[in-house]
Amino acid sequence: MGQEYSAKEIRSSHPKVIRKNMKIKFFSDKLAYLVWDQYNSDTFSQRFTWSKDSRLMEKIGGEWKIVNVTSYWDFKNPIPADSLQ
């Protein structure tokens, strides 16, 4: 068995994630491409880091599975939380 943690013990380095401008392209009934802008907060949710994220999804056995994950991050230009409201 793996190590178990309670909900109080688990902390994300990005406690708040905002996704905007999601686009989905279906290539078939079993293959889809998703892309969006993602804003990942710092530990205190005061600043966000922007990333362009994408997923390639395949339907296997009637369930969608992630085939590929790609993220391009902009660490040089933090975004103040109040500008994302």
KOLGU-4560 file (N, C-alpha, C; in nm, 3 decimals, padded with zeros to 5 digits):
<recs>
<n_xx: 00.082 n_yy: -00.119 n_zz: 00.000 ca_xx: 00.000 ca_yy: 00.000 ca_zz: 00.000 c_xx: 00.086 c_yy: 00.124 c_zz: 00.000 mol: A seq: 1 type: MET>
<n_xx: 00.037 n_yy: 00.227 n_zz: -00.065 ca_xx: 00.107 ca_yy: 00.355 ca_zz: -00.064 c_xx: 00.081 c_yy: 00.432 c_zz: 00.063 mol: A seq: 2 type: GLY>
<n_xx: 00.154 n_yy: 00.539 n_zz: 00.078 ca_xx: 00.135 ca_yy: 00.623 ca_zz: 00.196 c_xx: 00.004 c_yy: 00.700 c_zz: 00.184 mol: A seq: 3 type: GLN>
<n_xx: -00.072 n_yy: 00.708 n_zz: 00.293 ca_xx: -00.200 ca_yy: 00.776 ca_zz: 00.291 c_xx: -00.190 c_yy: 00.908 c_zz: 00.365 mol: A seq: 4 type: GLU>
<n_xx: -00.266 n_yy: 01.009 n_zz: 00.318 ca_xx: -00.266 ca_yy: 01.142 ca_zz: 00.378 c_xx: -00.409 c_yy: 01.185 c_zz: 00.403 mol: A seq: 5 type: TYR>
<n_xx: -00.428 n_yy: 01.261 n_zz: 00.508 ca_xx: -00.561 ca_yy: 01.318 ca_zz: 00.531 c_xx: -00.573 c_yy: 01.445 c_zz: 00.447 mol: A seq: 6 type: SER>
<n_xx: -00.696 n_yy: 01.493 n_zz: 00.429 ca_xx: -00.720 ca_yy: 01.614 ca_zz: 00.349 c_xx: -00.646 c_yy: 01.733 c_zz: 00.407 mol: A seq: 7 type: ALA>
<n_xx: -00.631 n_yy: 01.739 n_zz: 00.540 ca_xx: -00.561 ca_yy: 01.852 ca_zz: 00.603 c_xx: -00.412 c_yy: 01.850 c_zz: 00.571 mol: A seq: 8 type: LYS>
<n_xx: -00.355 n_yy: 01.733 n_zz: 00.546 ca_xx: -00.211 ca_yy: 01.721 ca_zz: 00.523 c_xx: -00.172 c_yy: 01.755 c_zz: 00.379 mol: A seq: 9 type: GLU>
<n_xx: -00.267 n_yy: 01.749 n_zz: 00.289 ca_xx: -00.236 ca_yy: 01.772 ca_zz: 00.148 c_xx: -00.257 c_yy: 01.919 c_zz: 00.115 mol: A seq: 10 type: ILE>
<n_xx: -00.152 n_yy: 01.983 n_zz: 00.066 ca_xx: -00.160 ca_yy: 02.123 ca_zz: 00.024 c_xx: -00.108 c_yy: 02.134 c_zz: -00.118 mol: A seq: 11 type: ARG>
<n_xx: -00.183 n_yy: 02.205 n_zz: -00.199 ca_xx: -00.140 ca_yy: 02.226 ca_zz: -00.336 c_xx: -00.053 c_yy: 02.351 c_zz: -00.342 mol: A seq: 12 type: SER>
<n_xx: 00.045 n_yy: 02.350 n_zz: -00.429 ca_xx: 00.124 ca_yy: 02.471 ca_zz: -00.450 c_xx: 00.044 c_yy: 02.574 c_zz: -00.530 mol: A seq: 13 type: SER>
<n_xx: -00.067 n_yy: 02.533 n_zz: -00.590 ca_xx: -00.157 ca_yy: 02.621 ca_zz: -00.664 c_xx: -00.299 c_yy: 02.598 c_zz: -00.612 mol: A seq: 14 type: HIS>
<n_xx: -00.333 n_yy: 02.660 n_zz: -00.496 ca_xx: -00.465 ca_yy: 02.631 ca_zz: -00.438 c_xx: -00.583 c_yy: 02.679 c_zz: -00.522 mol: A seq: 15 type: PRO>
<n_xx: -00.560 n_yy: 02.772 n_zz: -00.613 ca_xx: -00.669 ca_yy: 02.819 ca_zz: -00.698 c_xx: -00.625 c_yy: 02.813 c_zz: -00.844 mol: A seq: 16 type: LYS>
<n_xx: -00.708 n_yy: 02.750 n_zz: -00.926 ca_xx: -00.680 ca_yy: 02.739 ca_zz: -01.070 c_xx: -00.802 c_yy: 02.793 c_zz: -01.144 mol: A seq: 17 type: VAL>
<n_xx: -00.777 n_yy: 02.885 n_zz: -01.238 ca_xx: -00.883 ca_yy: 02.943 ca_zz: -01.320 c_xx: -00.856 c_yy: 02.904 c_zz: -01.464 mol: A seq: 18 type: ILE>
<n_xx: -00.957 n_yy: 02.848 n_zz: -01.531 ca_xx: -00.944 ca_yy: 02.812 ca_zz: -01.673 c_xx: -01.038 c_yy: 02.899 c_zz: -01.755 mol: A seq: 19 type: ARG>
<n_xx: -00.984 n_yy: 02.956 n_zz: -01.864 ca_xx: -01.063 ca_yy: 03.043 ca_zz: -01.952 c_xx: -01.036 c_yy: 03.007 c_zz: -02.097 mol: A seq: 20 type: LYS>
<n_xx: -01.127 n_yy: 03.050 n_zz: -02.184 ca_xx: -01.110 ca_yy: 03.036 ca_zz: -02.330 c_xx: -01.091 c_yy: 02.891 c_zz: -02.374 mol: A seq: 21 type: ASN>
<n_xx: -01.168 n_yy: 02.800 n_zz: -02.315 ca_xx: -01.155 ca_yy: 02.659 ca_zz: -02.351 c_xx: -01.212 c_yy: 02.634 c_zz: -02.491 mol: A seq: 22 type: MET>
<n_xx: -01.133 n_yy: 02.563 n_zz: -02.570 ca_xx: -01.176 ca_yy: 02.523 ca_zz: -02.705 c_xx: -01.158 c_yy: 02.371 c_zz: -02.717 mol: A seq: 23 type: LYS>
<n_xx: -01.257 n_yy: 02.308 n_zz: -02.778 ca_xx: -01.252 ca_yy: 02.163 ca_zz: -02.797 c_xx: -01.272 c_yy: 02.132 c_zz: -02.944 mol: A seq: 24 type: ILE>
<n_xx: -01.185 n_yy: 02.049 n_zz: -02.998 ca_xx: -01.195 ca_yy: 02.005 ca_zz: -03.138 c_xx: -01.206 c_yy: 01.853 c_zz: -03.137 mol: A seq: 25 type: LYS>
<n_xx: -01.318 n_yy: 01.801 n_zz: -03.187 ca_xx: -01.336 ca_yy: 01.656 ca_zz: -03.199 c_xx: -01.289 c_yy: 01.613 c_zz: -03.338 mol: A seq: 26 type: PHE>
<n_xx: -01.193 n_yy: 01.524 n_zz: -03.342 ca_xx: -01.144 ca_yy: 01.470 ca_zz: -03.469 c_xx: -01.224 c_yy: 01.347 c_zz: -03.510 mol: A seq: 27 type: PHE>
<n_xx: -01.285 n_yy: 01.283 n_zz: -03.411 ca_xx: -01.374 ca_yy: 01.169 ca_zz: -03.435 c_xx: -01.454 c_yy: 01.148 c_zz: -03.307 mol: A seq: 28 type: SER>
<n_xx: -01.534 n_yy: 01.044 n_zz: -03.303 ca_xx: -01.609 ca_yy: 01.016 ca_zz: -03.181 c_xx: -01.521 c_yy: 00.958 c_zz: -03.071 mol: A seq: 29 type: ASP>
<n_xx: -01.392 n_yy: 00.933 n_zz: -03.103 ca_xx: -01.300 ca_yy: 00.876 ca_zz: -03.005 c_xx: -01.172 c_yy: 00.958 c_zz: -02.984 mol: A seq: 30 type: LYS>
<n_xx: -01.162 n_yy: 01.075 n_zz: -03.049 ca_xx: -01.040 ca_yy: 01.155 ca_zz: -03.038 c_xx: -01.075 c_yy: 01.303 c_zz: -03.031 mol: A seq: 31 type: LEU>
<n_xx: -01.023 n_yy: 01.372 n_zz: -02.927 ca_xx: -01.050 ca_yy: 01.514 ca_zz: -02.909 c_xx: -00.925 c_yy: 01.587 c_zz: -02.864 mol: A seq: 32 type: ALA>
<n_xx: -00.917 n_yy: 01.715 n_zz: -02.901 ca_xx: -00.808 ca_yy: 01.804 ca_zz: -02.862 c_xx: -00.870 c_yy: 01.920 c_zz: -02.785 mol: A seq: 33 type: TYR>
<n_xx: -00.815 n_yy: 01.951 n_zz: -02.667 ca_xx: -00.863 ca_yy: 02.062 ca_zz: -02.584 c_xx: -00.750 c_yy: 02.159 c_zz: -02.561 mol: A seq: 34 type: LEU>
<n_xx: -00.780 n_yy: 02.289 n_zz: -02.561 ca_xx: -00.680 ca_yy: 02.392 ca_zz: -02.533 c_xx: -00.747 c_yy: 02.504 c_zz: -02.455 mol: A seq: 35 type: VAL>
<n_xx: -00.673 n_yy: 02.565 n_zz: -02.359 ca_xx: -00.729 ca_yy: 02.674 ca_zz: -02.280 c_xx: -00.617 c_yy: 02.755 c_zz: -02.215 mol: A seq: 36 type: TRP>
<n_xx: -00.655 n_yy: 02.872 n_zz: -02.165 ca_xx: -00.566 ca_yy: 02.956 ca_zz: -02.084 c_xx: -00.590 c_yy: 02.917 c_zz: -01.939 mol: A seq: 37 type: ASP>
<n_xx: -00.482 n_yy: 02.896 n_zz: -01.866 ca_xx: -00.495 ca_yy: 02.857 ca_zz: -01.726 c_xx: -00.416 c_yy: 02.954 c_zz: -01.640 mol: A seq: 38 type: GLN>
<n_xx: -00.475 n_yy: 02.992 n_zz: -01.528 ca_xx: -00.412 ca_yy: 03.083 ca_zz: -01.432 c_xx: -00.398 c_yy: 03.008 c_zz: -01.301 mol: A seq: 39 type: TYR>
<n_xx: -00.273 n_yy: 02.992 n_zz: -01.255 ca_xx: -00.240 ca_yy: 02.912 ca_zz: -01.138 c_xx: -00.193 c_yy: 03.004 c_zz: -01.027 mol: A seq: 40 type: ASN>
<n_xx: -00.262 n_yy: 03.001 n_zz: -00.912 ca_xx: -00.229 ca_yy: 03.094 ca_zz: -00.804 c_xx: -00.102 c_yy: 03.053 c_zz: -00.731 mol: A seq: 41 type: SER>
<n_xx: -00.044 n_yy: 03.151 n_zz: -00.664 ca_xx: 00.064 ca_yy: 03.119 ca_zz: -00.571 c_xx: 00.000 c_yy: 03.062 c_zz: -00.444 mol: A seq: 42 type: ASP>
<n_xx: 00.078 n_yy: 03.028 n_zz: -00.347 ca_xx: 00.028 ca_yy: 02.963 ca_zz: -00.226 c_xx: -00.077 c_yy: 03.046 c_zz: -00.153 mol: A seq: 43 type: THR>
<n_xx: -00.067 n_yy: 03.180 n_zz: -00.162 ca_xx: -00.158 ca_yy: 03.268 ca_zz: -00.090 c_xx: -00.267 c_yy: 03.328 c_zz: -00.180 mol: A seq: 44 type: PHE>
<n_xx: -00.274 n_yy: 03.283 n_zz: -00.305 ca_xx: -00.373 ca_yy: 03.332 ca_zz: -00.404 c_xx: -00.364 c_yy: 03.483 c_zz: -00.426 mol: A seq: 45 type: SER>
<n_xx: -00.244 n_yy: 03.538 n_zz: -00.416 ca_xx: -00.225 ca_yy: 03.681 ca_zz: -00.439 c_xx: -00.181 c_yy: 03.711 c_zz: -00.582 mol: A seq: 46 type: GLN>
<n_xx: -00.107 n_yy: 03.618 n_zz: -00.641 ca_xx: -00.061 ca_yy: 03.634 ca_zz: -00.780 c_xx: -00.084 c_yy: 03.503 c_zz: -00.854 mol: A seq: 47 type: ARG>
<n_xx: -00.098 n_yy: 03.517 n_zz: -00.984 ca_xx: -00.122 ca_yy: 03.400 ca_zz: -01.069 c_xx: -00.015 c_yy: 03.393 c_zz: -01.177 mol: A seq: 48 type: PHE>
<n_xx: 00.012 n_yy: 03.272 n_zz: -01.219 ca_xx: 00.101 ca_yy: 03.247 ca_zz: -01.333 c_xx: 00.014 c_yy: 03.194 c_zz: -01.446 mol: A seq: 49 type: THR>
<n_xx: 00.031 n_yy: 03.253 n_zz: -01.564 ca_xx: -00.047 ca_yy: 03.213 ca_zz: -01.681 c_xx: 00.020 c_yy: 03.094 c_zz: -01.749 mol: A seq: 50 type: TRP>
<n_xx: -00.063 n_yy: 03.004 n_zz: -01.801 ca_xx: -00.011 ca_yy: 02.896 ca_zz: -01.884 c_xx: -00.112 c_yy: 02.866 c_zz: -01.994 mol: A seq: 51 type: SER>
<n_xx: -00.062 n_yy: 02.820 n_zz: -02.107 ca_xx: -00.146 ca_yy: 02.770 ca_zz: -02.216 c_xx: -00.140 c_yy: 02.619 c_zz: -02.204 mol: A seq: 52 type: LYS>
<n_xx: -00.255 n_yy: 02.557 n_zz: -02.179 ca_xx: -00.260 ca_yy: 02.413 ca_zz: -02.156 c_xx: -00.337 c_yy: 02.344 c_zz: -02.267 mol: A seq: 53 type: ASP>
<n_xx: -00.299 n_yy: 02.221 n_zz: -02.295 ca_xx: -00.372 ca_yy: 02.141 ca_zz: -02.393 c_xx: -00.372 c_yy: 01.995 c_zz: -02.350 mol: A seq: 54 type: SER>
<n_xx: -00.473 n_yy: 01.926 n_zz: -02.396 ca_xx: -00.486 ca_yy: 01.783 ca_zz: -02.371 c_xx: -00.530 c_yy: 01.715 c_zz: -02.499 mol: A seq: 55 type: ARG>
<n_xx: -00.475 n_yy: 01.600 n_zz: -02.524 ca_xx: -00.521 ca_yy: 01.511 ca_zz: -02.630 c_xx: -00.592 c_yy: 01.398 c_zz: -02.559 mol: A seq: 56 type: LEU>
<n_xx: -00.719 n_yy: 01.377 n_zz: -02.593 ca_xx: -00.804 ca_yy: 01.280 ca_zz: -02.524 c_xx: -00.848 c_yy: 01.171 c_zz: -02.621 mol: A seq: 57 type: MET>
<n_xx: -00.850 n_yy: 01.046 n_zz: -02.570 ca_xx: -00.895 ca_yy: 00.933 ca_zz: -02.650 c_xx: -01.001 c_yy: 00.857 c_zz: -02.571 mol: A seq: 58 type: GLU>
<n_xx: -01.108 n_yy: 00.819 n_zz: -02.638 ca_xx: -01.214 ca_yy: 00.742 ca_zz: -02.573 c_xx: -01.179 c_yy: 00.594 c_zz: -02.585 mol: A seq: 59 type: LYS>
<n_xx: -01.157 n_yy: 00.532 n_zz: -02.469 ca_xx: -01.119 ca_yy: 00.391 ca_zz: -02.463 c_xx: -01.220 c_yy: 00.319 c_zz: -02.374 mol: A seq: 60 type: ILE>
<n_xx: -01.285 n_yy: 00.218 n_zz: -02.427 ca_xx: -01.383 ca_yy: 00.144 ca_zz: -02.348 c_xx: -01.496 c_yy: 00.231 c_zz: -02.298 mol: A seq: 61 type: GLY>
<n_xx: -01.533 n_yy: 00.332 n_zz: -02.376 ca_xx: -01.642 ca_yy: 00.421 ca_zz: -02.339 c_xx: -01.606 c_yy: 00.533 c_zz: -02.242 mol: A seq: 62 type: GLY>
<n_xx: -01.478 n_yy: 00.543 n_zz: -02.201 ca_xx: -01.433 ca_yy: 00.647 ca_zz: -02.108 c_xx: -01.323 c_yy: 00.730 c_zz: -02.172 mol: A seq: 63 type: GLU>
<n_xx: -01.327 n_yy: 00.863 n_zz: -02.149 ca_xx: -01.224 ca_yy: 00.952 ca_zz: -02.201 c_xx: -01.098 c_yy: 00.940 c_zz: -02.116 mol: A seq: 64 type: TRP>
<n_xx: -00.984 n_yy: 00.921 n_zz: -02.183 ca_xx: -00.854 ca_yy: 00.909 ca_zz: -02.117 c_xx: -00.760 c_yy: 01.015 c_zz: -02.173 mol: A seq: 65 type: LYS>
<n_xx: -00.675 n_yy: 01.070 n_zz: -02.087 ca_xx: -00.575 ca_yy: 01.168 ca_zz: -02.132 c_xx: -00.460 c_yy: 01.093 c_zz: -02.197 mol: A seq: 66 type: ILE>
<n_xx: -00.430 n_yy: 01.131 n_zz: -02.321 ca_xx: -00.321 ca_yy: 01.069 ca_zz: -02.397 c_xx: -00.195 c_yy: 01.155 c_zz: -02.388 mol: A seq: 67 type: VAL>
<n_xx: -00.214 n_yy: 01.288 n_zz: -02.386 ca_xx: -00.100 ca_yy: 01.380 ca_zz: -02.383 c_xx: -00.139 c_yy: 01.506 c_zz: -02.306 mol: A seq: 68 type: ASN>
<n_xx: -00.043 n_yy: 01.559 n_zz: -02.229 ca_xx: -00.060 ca_yy: 01.685 ca_zz: -02.156 c_xx: 00.053 c_yy: 01.778 c_zz: -02.198 mol: A seq: 69 type: VAL>
<n_xx: 00.018 n_yy: 01.901 n_zz: -02.238 ca_xx: 00.119 ca_yy: 02.001 ca_zz: -02.272 c_xx: 00.083 c_yy: 02.130 c_zz: -02.203 mol: A seq: 70 type: THR>
<n_xx: 00.181 n_yy: 02.193 n_zz: -02.138 ca_xx: 00.162 ca_yy: 02.322 ca_zz: -02.071 c_xx: 00.281 c_yy: 02.412 c_zz: -02.101 mol: A seq: 71 type: SER>
<n_xx: 00.251 n_yy: 02.534 n_zz: -02.144 ca_xx: 00.354 ca_yy: 02.636 ca_zz: -02.167 c_xx: 00.332 c_yy: 02.745 c_zz: -02.063 mol: A seq: 72 type: TYR>
<n_xx: 00.429 n_yy: 02.764 n_zz: -01.974 ca_xx: 00.415 ca_yy: 02.856 ca_zz: -01.861 c_xx: 00.491 c_yy: 02.985 c_zz: -01.884 mol: A seq: 73 type: TRP>
<n_xx: 00.434 n_yy: 03.094 n_zz: -01.836 ca_xx: 00.500 ca_yy: 03.225 ca_zz: -01.836 c_xx: 00.530 c_yy: 03.262 c_zz: -01.691 mol: A seq: 74 type: ASP>
<n_xx: 00.649 n_yy: 03.226 n_zz: -01.645 ca_xx: 00.688 ca_yy: 03.254 ca_zz: -01.506 c_xx: 00.738 c_yy: 03.396 c_zz: -01.487 mol: A seq: 75 type: PHE>
<n_xx: 00.771 n_yy: 03.465 n_zz: -01.595 ca_xx: 00.833 ca_yy: 03.598 ca_zz: -01.586 c_xx: 00.734 c_yy: 03.711 c_zz: -01.561 mol: A seq: 76 type: LYS>
<n_xx: 00.605 n_yy: 03.687 n_zz: -01.586 ca_xx: 00.506 ca_yy: 03.794 ca_zz: -01.575 c_xx: 00.391 c_yy: 03.754 c_zz: -01.483 mol: A seq: 77 type: ASN>
<n_xx: 00.412 n_yy: 03.760 n_zz: -01.351 ca_xx: 00.303 ca_yy: 03.725 ca_zz: -01.260 c_xx: 00.185 c_yy: 03.821 c_zz: -01.275 mol: A seq: 78 type: PRO>
<n_xx: 00.065 n_yy: 03.770 n_zz: -01.254 ca_xx: -00.058 ca_yy: 03.848 ca_zz: -01.272 c_xx: -00.122 c_yy: 03.869 c_zz: -01.135 mol: A seq: 79 type: ILE>
<n_xx: -00.149 n_yy: 03.995 n_zz: -01.095 ca_xx: -00.215 ca_yy: 04.019 ca_zz: -00.967 c_xx: -00.354 c_yy: 03.956 c_zz: -00.965 mol: A seq: 80 type: PRO>
<n_xx: -00.393 n_yy: 03.899 n_zz: -00.852 ca_xx: -00.521 ca_yy: 03.830 ca_zz: -00.840 c_xx: -00.639 c_yy: 03.920 c_zz: -00.875 mol: A seq: 81 type: ALA>
<n_xx: -00.634 n_yy: 04.047 n_zz: -00.835 ca_xx: -00.748 ca_yy: 04.136 ca_zz: -00.860 c_xx: -00.770 c_yy: 04.167 c_zz: -01.008 mol: A seq: 82 type: ASP>
<n_xx: -00.671 n_yy: 04.144 n_zz: -01.092 ca_xx: -00.688 ca_yy: 04.169 ca_zz: -01.235 c_xx: -00.759 c_yy: 04.054 c_zz: -01.307 mol: A seq: 83 type: SER>
<n_xx: -00.779 n_yy: 03.941 n_zz: -01.239 ca_xx: -00.848 ca_yy: 03.826 ca_zz: -01.300 c_xx: -00.997 c_yy: 03.823 c_zz: -01.266 mol: A seq: 84 type: LEU>
<n_xx: -01.045 n_yy: 03.916 n_zz: -01.189 ca_xx: -01.187 ca_yy: 03.916 ca_zz: -01.148 c_xx: -01.279 c_yy: 03.940 c_zz: -01.263 mol: A seq: 85 type: GLN>
</recs>
